[in-house]
Amino acid sequence: GDSVTQTEGLVTVTEGLPVKLNCTYQTTYLTIAFFWYVQYLNEAPQVLLKSSTDNKRTEHQGFHATLHKSSSSFHLQKSSAQLSDSALYYCALNTGYQNFYFGKGTSLTVIP
Amino acid sequence: NTKITQSPRYLILGRANKSLECEQHLGHNAMYWYKQSAEKPPELMFLYNLKQLIRNETVPSRFIPECPDSSKLLLHISAVDPEDSAVYFCASSQGFSNERLFFGHGTKLSVL
């Protein structure tokens, strides 16, 4: 079946250092879209990035991700983490007709 | 995010009946109810597209959705159970294929 895997439940990084959150997926659908959602404490999830094009880098708010269908991955990266980046991050797969599959989420904590 | 409004913001219930309300001001065609339990990703409950119920996931019958018009969504809850304690998010999307979700701020339901 379709699924999204986020291997790290908790990630802690020092401010100013790079961060990478992993996301891999399984699907049999060909027309798919990927999202990274960020959820700050006591707030609603909001879209951070979206991609549906293989091997094309997508950027927003200093974060970037590239969909790699060959490795079934859509990792989220940032070159320099900020304290304000501390939040819960969900990778999500949309297989069409709004079938969303969310990963279990990665809690990112940025420390001074 | 004032583009999707939900009420009430917080709800504490015994075994009473109550309705959650949602209104979106984005002109979107699809509207959703998601349930997010503690430390879990959002889980789809119901999906409406152009006022028609498209998806009805495995949800207890005490939850009854209603879509009076394309911009409003209701969730009627009767005789709640402690397992219903969660945050209930209303969401919307422009279309019905590979579209991003826009979430409301949620209703936090606490069952006594």
Interface residues (C-beta under 8 A of the other chain):
Chain A: T31 I32 A33 F35 E43 A44 P45 Q46 V47 K50 S52 Y90 N94 G96 Y97 Q98 F100 F102 G103 K104 G105
Chain B: N1 A30 Y32 E39 K40 P41 P42 L44 L47 N49 I54 R55 F89 S93 F96 S97 N98 E99 R100 L101 F102 F103 G104 H105 G106
